Amino acid sequence: MKKIPRRIVTGIKNGKSVIIEDEIVKNAIEHFPNLVISDVWNTQQMPASLDDEKLIPNKGFPQTPKNGTYLRYVSIPPDKELGIEVKIGKTHPMMHQTDTLDYIIILSGQLYLIMEEGETLLEPGDIVIQKGTNHAWSNRSDNPCIQLAVLIDASKQ
């Protein structure tokens, strides 16, 4: 599995559907050694505009545009490569929360989803519906994990 994905974008030219872009994602950053986050696409409004994209800063913890969406491809190395040490009874150091509804698909490898209470092992094909909750990811294997996430701006009712 690739650390940085190829992105193909379609459009309309002279009234016909065409491929307007076919290249490796440019908005990819290695935030920690081997933790590569590729922010593939975003929208700035709902309903989404089909016009050109507006690049947004690639950050470790996403900042989804208000009323927008975010498509993120992440290569997560084993915890030991990141130097993450989880102490029993302590909050995971990468615990975070966003005001988004996230659809997350595990494409390869294994990854633990850690909640404030409980955790579960995720494997290829597993899908997480993350509803604005505090969470962390932990790769306790010896191989990287690739996840694909769609984040949608959301609010708590």
C-alpha positions in Angstrom: 0.0 0.0 0.0 1.3 3.5 -0.9 2.2 6.0 1.9 1.1 8.8 -0.4 -1.9 8.1 -2.7 -2.4 8.9 -6.4 -5.3 11.3 -6.9 -7.4 11.4 -10.1 -9.8 14.4 -10.4 -12.5 14.6 -13.1 -14.2 17.6 -14.6 -15.9 19.0 -17.7 -14.1 20.4 -20.7 -16.0 21.5 -23.9 -19.1 19.8 -22.5 -17.5 16.4 -22.1 -16.3 14.6 -19.0 -12.5 14.5 -18.7 -9.7 13.6 -16.3 -8.3 17.0 -15.3 -5.7 15.8 -12.9 -3.8 12.5 -12.4 -0.9 12.7 -10.0 0.5 11.9 -6.5 -1.2 13.9 -3.8 0.8 17.2 -3.2 -0.7 18.0 0.2 1.0 15.2 2.2 3.2 15.7 5.3 5.1 13.4 7.5 4.1 14.8 10.9 6.1 12.3 12.9 8.6 9.7 11.5 6.6 7.5 9.1 3.2 9.0 10.1 2.2 10.4 6.7 -1.1 12.3 6.3 -2.3 13.0 2.8 -5.2 15.5 2.7 -6.6 14.4 -0.6 -9.6 16.8 -1.0 -11.9 19.2 0.9 -15.0 21.2 0.3 -15.8 24.5 1.8 -19.7 24.5 1.8 -22.8 22.4 1.7 -24.0 21.6 -0.7 -20.5 21.0 -2.0 -19.2 23.1 -4.9 -17.9 21.2 -8.0 -15.5 24.1 -8.7 -11.7 23.9 -8.0 -10.6 23.0 -4.6 -9.1 25.4 -2.0 -6.1 23.9 -0.4 -6.2 23.9 3.4 -3.2 23.4 5.8 -2.3 19.8 6.4 -2.3 19.4 10.2 -1.8 16.3 12.5 -5.3 16.8 13.9 -7.7 18.0 11.1 -9.5 21.3 11.1 -12.5 20.6 8.8 -13.9 23.8 7.2 -17.2 25.1 8.6 -20.0 23.4 6.6 -17.3 21.5 4.7 -15.7 18.1 4.2 -12.3 16.6 4.3 -10.8 13.5 2.7 -7.8 12.2 4.5 -5.5 9.2 3.7 -3.2 8.2 6.6 -0.3 5.8 6.8 0.1 5.1 10.5 3.4 3.4 11.6 3.7 1.1 14.6 3.6 2.9 17.9 7.2 1.9 18.6 8.4 3.9 15.5 6.5 7.0 16.8 8.0 6.7 20.2 4.5 6.6 21.8 4.4 5.1 25.2 1.0 4.3 26.7 1.0 4.1 30.5 -1.7 2.0 32.2 -4.4 4.1 33.7 -3.3 7.3 31.8 -4.9 9.0 28.8 -3.4 8.0 25.5 -1.0 10.9 24.4 -2.7 11.2 21.0 -6.3 11.4 22.3 -8.2 14.1 20.4 -11.7 15.2 19.4 -13.1 17.0 16.4 -16.5 18.5 15.7 -17.0 16.1 12.8 -18.9 13.0 11.6 -16.1 10.7 10.3 -16.4 7.7 8.0 -13.1 5.8 8.5 -12.2 2.7 6.5 -9.2 0.5 7.3 -7.5 -0.4 4.0 -4.5 -2.4 5.3 -2.8 -3.4 8.5 -4.2 -3.3 12.0 -5.1 -0.4 14.3 -6.7 -0.1 17.7 -9.5 2.5 18.2 -9.1 3.8 21.7 -12.0 5.5 23.5 -12.2 7.1 26.9 -13.8 3.8 28.0 -12.8 0.7 25.9 -11.0 -0.1 22.7 -11.3 -2.4 19.7 -9.0 -3.9 17.1 -9.6 -2.8 13.5 -8.6 -4.8 10.5 -8.8 -4.3 6.7 -12.4 -3.7 5.6 -13.6 -2.5 9.0 -15.5 0.8 9.0 -15.7 3.3 11.9 -18.5 5.9 12.2 -16.8 8.4 14.5 -19.4 10.8 15.9 -17.4 13.7 17.4 -16.0 11.6 20.3 -12.7 11.8 22.1 -10.5 9.0 20.6 -6.9 7.9 19.7 -5.3 5.4 17.3 -2.7 2.8 18.4 -0.8 0.6 16.0 0.6 -2.2 18.2 1.7 -4.3 15.2 5.0 -4.4 13.4 3.5 -3.0 10.1 2.0 0.3 9.0 -1.8 0.7 8.8 -3.5 2.6 6.1 -6.8 4.3 6.8 -9.1 6.4 4.7 -11.3 9.0 6.4 -14.1 11.3 5.2 -14.7 14.1 7.8 -17.9 16.1 7.6 -18.4 19.3 9.7 -20.9 18.6 12.4 -22.5 20.1 15.5 -23.8 18.5 18.6 -27.5 18.9 19.1 
